[in-house]
Amino acid sequence: MKLKPVLQTSAGIAILFTLLPLIAIDYWWVRVFDFPHIQLTILTFTVCITYFMRFKINEWQDYVFIFLLIGCLLFQYSKIHAYTPYAKEEARETSATYQDALLKVYTANVYQKNKQPEKLQQEISSEKADILLFLETHKVWQNHILEVLPSAYTYKVEVPLDNTYGMLLYSKLKLVNPKVRYLVDDSIPSIDTKVVLQSGDTIQLFTIHPTPPMPQHNPSSSDRDAEMMKVANMSRESRYPVLLLGDFNDVAWSATTRLFQNVGELLDPRKGRGFYNTFNAKSTFMRWPLDHVFISSEFRVKTLKVDKDIASDHFPTYTELSFEPAIKEEQAPEKPTESELKRAKEQAEGVRKIELDY
């Protein structure tokens, strides 16, 4: 097989997959191409370099091809640049005086069909986190976790479900007025609660796990986007500093997550630090960040990492945050524009809301 047609076909695929997410529709077969921008960037760069090294650029068709390819490469990289170490950190490092006053958070999508609970149990037994969040948890997984959960986790919100959207929250810190909310569907829970830190300060915690835009789950991204925008509005309106955790079933660089972050007035600790790809743990190449930690400007970052493999299709995450409200203005996010607020409202409209005091 000749190399030139292979490169041109590969480039055409990369360009098509790059342009598809720009179409303003929420069908799953469009929105799914928000995900692989890292892979598309690598593919496009490889094709571009190989083309330059192997072929002479001397015909107008070659110039058009290279122009389109380089334009595609620059666009792709612009989407992911903020999540490389070459970008500026959005959430700053913990100040020296706060090194020992940290909020430690561990989150894991356990994969409901996972048959190796002992891997997660080992992590729980040795875990030093203040807050534990487990997703895709039914009664069986709840029992696995409770078998080894240290007694220090006094506070809990448990919503075990068989539909892969079960959610278990355990905390050493006091939870105040926890609520289980069903923002878009009475089978898809989210949690919001106040948390009292060791310092005595109170923060607002949100946890979510919306449905992905995939045919076996949801043929469109409308429900996912609506849930995200509802929580973004709740974050912006909160009187307390905000910590938001969950498997968004969306990547950090998508238009939806960027709108969510801007409307919620939140910071992304990954920006300037790395991708922290959590899914798919079962694939070496096809990975992207689906599990997220967002914070308001009162927080700073000591540690952010993808944690050990637990035989799930997601890697867990571990985060250490310092609470430094006195200097929050140093990293305050910009206020959302009227246009952004309007778009968020439009995405959230028409979706019913059910909430339960826990």
C-alpha positions in Angstrom: 0.0 0.0 0.0 1.4 3.4 -0.9 2.2 5.8 1.9 0.8 9.0 0.5 -2.8 7.9 0.1 -2.7 6.4 3.7 -1.5 9.7 5.1 -4.1 11.7 3.1 -6.9 9.3 4.3 -5.6 9.6 7.9 -5.5 13.4 7.6 -9.0 13.5 6.2 -10.3 11.4 9.1 -8.5 13.7 11.6 -10.0 16.8 10.0 -13.5 15.4 9.9 -13.4 14.2 13.5 -12.1 17.6 14.5 -14.8 19.6 12.8 -17.7 17.4 13.8 -18.0 18.7 17.4 -18.4 22.2 16.0 -21.8 21.2 14.8 -24.3 22.7 17.3 -26.4 19.5 17.9 -26.4 17.1 20.8 -26.5 13.8 19.0 -24.2 11.2 20.6 -22.4 10.5 17.3 -21.3 14.2 17.2 -20.6 14.8 20.9 -18.5 11.7 21.3 -15.8 13.4 19.1 -15.3 16.0 21.8 -13.3 13.3 23.6 -10.2 12.2 21.6 -8.5 15.6 21.0 -5.2 14.3 22.5 -5.3 11.4 20.1 -6.3 13.5 17.1 -3.5 16.0 17.9 -1.0 13.1 17.9 -2.4 11.7 14.7 -2.4 15.0 12.9 1.2 15.9 14.0 2.4 12.4 13.0 0.8 12.7 9.5 2.2 16.3 9.1 5.8 15.4 10.0 5.8 12.2 7.9 4.4 14.1 4.9 7.1 16.7 5.1 9.9 14.1 5.5 8.8 11.7 2.8 7.3 13.9 0.0 8.2 17.1 -1.9 5.7 19.9 -1.6 5.6 21.1 -5.1 2.0 21.0 -6.3 -0.9 23.2 -5.4 -2.8 20.1 -4.0 0.1 19.5 -1.6 0.0 23.1 -0.4 -3.7 22.9 0.2 -3.3 19.6 2.0 -0.6 20.9 4.2 -2.4 24.2 4.9 -5.5 22.3 6.0 -3.5 19.8 8.1 -1.5 22.5 9.9 -4.7 24.5 10.6 -6.3 21.4 12.0 -3.3 20.7 14.1 -3.2 24.2 15.6 -6.9 24.1 16.4 -6.6 20.7 18.0 -3.6 21.8 20.1 -5.4 25.0 21.1 -8.2 22.8 22.7 -5.8 20.9 24.9 -2.9 23.4 25.5 -4.4 24.5 28.9 -3.9 21.0 30.2 -0.2 20.8 29.5 2.6 21.8 31.8 3.4 24.6 29.3 0.3 26.5 30.3 -0.2 28.7 33.3 -1.6 27.0 36.4 -5.2 28.2 36.9 -5.4 27.0 40.5 -2.2 28.0 42.3 0.0 25.9 44.6 -0.7 25.7 48.3 1.0 28.4 50.3 3.8 27.4 52.7 1.8 28.3 55.8 -1.0 25.9 54.8 1.1 22.7 54.1 -0.3 20.9 57.1 -4.0 22.1 56.8 -5.2 20.2 53.9 -8.5 18.8 52.6 -7.8 15.3 51.2 -10.3 13.8 48.7 -10.4 10.4 47.0 -12.8 9.6 44.2 -13.3 6.3 42.3 -15.7 5.1 39.7 -15.5 1.4 40.7 -17.1 -0.1 37.6 -20.2 -1.9 38.8 -19.2 -5.2 37.0 -15.7 -5.1 38.6 -15.0 -8.6 40.1 -11.9 -7.6 42.0 -13.2 -5.5 45.0 -10.0 -6.4 47.0 -8.1 -3.8 45.0 -10.3 -1.0 46.1 -10.5 -2.4 49.6 -6.7 -2.2 49.9 -6.8 1.4 48.9 -9.7 2.2 51.4 -7.9 0.5 54.2 -4.7 2.6 53.7 -6.5 5.8 52.6 -5.8 9.0 54.5 -8.5 11.0 52.7 -11.1 13.1 54.5 -13.7 12.5 51.9 -14.4 9.4 49.8 -16.7 9.3 46.8 -17.5 6.1 45.0 -19.5 5.9 41.8 -21.3 3.0 39.9 -22.0 1.4 43.3 -24.9 -0.9 44.0 -25.6 -2.8 47.3 -22.9 -5.4 46.6 -20.3 -2.7 46.2 -21.6 -0.9 49.3 -21.1 -4.0 51.3 -17.5 -4.5 49.9 -16.7 -0.9 50.9 -18.3 -1.1 54.4 -16.3 -4.3 55.1 -13.1 -2.3 55.3 -14.2 1.3 55.8 -12.4 2.8 58.8 -14.7 3.9 61.7 -13.3 7.5 61.3 -15.7 8.0 58.4 -18.6 9.0 60.6 -20.7 10.9 58.1 -22.2 9.3 55.0 -24.7 9.7 52.1 -25.5 6.3 50.5 -27.5 5.9 47.3 -26.7 2.4 46.1 -28.4 1.6 42.7 -28.3 -1.2 40.2 -28.4 1.0 37.1 -24.6 2.0 37.3 -25.4 5.4 38.8 -25.2 4.5 42.4 -23.3 7.0 44.6 -21.7 6.6 48.0 -20.1 9.5 49.9 -18.2 9.0 53.2 -16.6 11.7 55.2 -14.5 12.2 58.4 -15.7 15.8 58.3 -19.1 16.8 59.4 -21.8 16.9 56.7 -24.5 19.5 57.2 -27.9 19.2 55.6 -27.0 16.7 52.9 -29.4 16.3 50.0 -29.8 13.7 47.3 -31.0 15.4 44.2 -32.4 13.9 41.0 -31.9 16.9 38.6 -32.8 15.4 35.3 -34.0 11.9 35.9 -35.4 10.1 39.0 -32.8 7.3 38.5 -29.7 9.5 38.2 -28.7 10.9 41.7 -26.4 13.7 42.7 -25.4 14.9 46.1 -25.0 18.3 47.6 -24.0 19.0 51.2 -22.2 21.5 53.4 -18.9 20.2 54.8 -17.3 21.6 58.0 -13.6 21.7 57.7 -11.1 21.1 60.5 -10.6 24.9 60.7 -14.3 25.3 61.4 -15.0 26.8 58.0 -18.0 25.6 56.0 -17.8 24.7 52.3 -20.3 23.5 49.7 -19.8 20.0 48.2 -21.5 18.9 45.0 -21.1 15.4 43.5 -22.5 14.4 40.1 -22.4 11.5 37.6 -24.6 12.4 34.5 -25.3 10.0 31.7 -22.8 9.9 28.7 -23.9 10.6 25.2 -23.7 7.0 24.0 -26.5 5.0 22.4 -26.5 2.4 25.2 -27.0 5.2 27.8 -28.5 8.2 26.1 -28.7 9.0 22.4 -28.0 12.7 23.0 -26.0 14.9 25.4 -29.0 16.9 26.5 -29.5 15.3 29.9 -25.8 15.4 30.7 -25.5 19.1 29.7 -28.7 20.0 31.6 -27.4 18.5 34.8 -24.0 20.1 34.5 -25.6 23.6 33.9 -28.0 23.2 36.8 -25.1 22.4 39.1 -23.0 25.3 37.6 -25.8 27.7 38.5 -26.0 26.2 42.0 -22.2 26.7 42.3 -22.3 30.3 41.2 -25.2 31.1 43.6 -23.6 29.3 46.6 -22.8 31.5 49.6 -20.1 29.0 50.5 -16.8 28.1 48.8 -17.4 25.2 46.4 -15.8 21.8 45.8 -17.3 19.8 43.0 -16.5 16.1 42.3 -17.7 13.5 39.8 -17.5 11.5 36.6 -18.9 14.1 34.2 -18.8 11.7 31.2 -17.3 14.7 29.4 -13.8 15.9 28.8 -12.3 19.1 30.3 -11.9 20.9 27.0 -15.4 20.4 25.6 -17.6 23.4 25.0 -20.0 22.0 27.6 -17.4 21.6 30.4 -15.9 25.0 29.6 -19.3 26.6 29.8 -20.0 24.7 33.0 -16.7 26.0 34.6 -17.3 29.6 33.5 -20.9 29.7 34.7 -20.0 28.0 37.9 -17.1 30.4 38.5 -14.8 27.5 39.2 -11.1 26.6 38.7 -9.8 23.5 37.1 -6.7 22.2 39.1 -5.5 20.3 36.0 -4.9 23.5 33.9 -1.1 24.0 33.8 -0.4 20.6 35.4 -1.5 17.9 33.0 -4.3 15.8 31.5 -4.8 13.4 34.4 -6.6 10.9 32.1 -8.8 8.6 34.1 -10.8 6.7 31.4 -10.3 4.2 29.8 -8.1 2.4 32.3 -8.3 -0.7 30.1 -6.7 1.0 27.1 -3.2 2.4 26.8 -3.9 4.9 24.0 -7.6 5.8 24.1 -7.7 7.7 27.4 -9.1 11.1 28.4 -10.1 12.9 31.6 -13.7 12.1 32.5 -13.4 12.3 36.3 -13.2 15.9 37.5 -12.4 18.0 40.5 -13.4 21.7 40.3 -12.9 24.3 43.0 -13.8 27.8 43.8 -11.0 30.4 44.3 -10.8 29.9 48.0 -8.9 26.6 47.4 -5.3 25.9 46.3 -3.7 22.7 45.2 -1.1 20.7 47.1 -1.5 17.3 45.3 -3.4 16.2 42.3 -2.9 12.7 40.9 -4.4 9.7 39.1 -4.3 6.9 41.7 -3.6 3.2 41.5 -5.5 0.8 39.2 -8.5 -0.8 41.0 -9.5 -3.1 38.1 -12.2 -0.5 37.0 -12.4 1.1 33.6 -11.6 4.3 35.5 -8.6 5.2 37.5 -9.3 6.9 40.9 -8.2 10.4 41.6 -6.6 11.7 44.8 -6.5 15.5 45.6 -5.1 17.5 48.4 -6.4 21.1 48.7 -5.7 23.9 51.1 -8.4 26.4 52.1 -7.0 29.9 51.7 -9.9 32.4 51.4 -7.9 35.4 52.5 -6.0 35.4 49.2 -8.7 34.1 46.9 -8.6 37.3 44.7 -5.2 36.3 43.4 -6.9 33.5 41.4 -10.4 34.7 41.1 -12.1 33.5 37.8 -13.7 35.9 35.5 -17.5 36.4 35.8 -19.6 34.6 33.2 -20.9 36.8 30.4 -24.5 37.4 29.7 -24.2 35.2 26.6 -22.8 32.3 28.7 -25.5 32.6 31.3 -28.2 32.6 28.6 -26.7 29.5 27.0 -26.5 27.7 30.3 -30.1 28.6 31.1 -31.2 27.3 27.7 -29.4 24.0 28.2 -30.9 23.6 31.7 -34.5 24.5 30.8 -37.2 22.0 30.5 -35.6 19.4 32.8 -37.6 18.4 35.9 -36.1 18.7 39.3 -36.6 16.3 42.2 -34.7 16.6 45.5 -34.8 14.7 48.8 -33.5 15.7 52.2 -31.2 12.9 53.2 
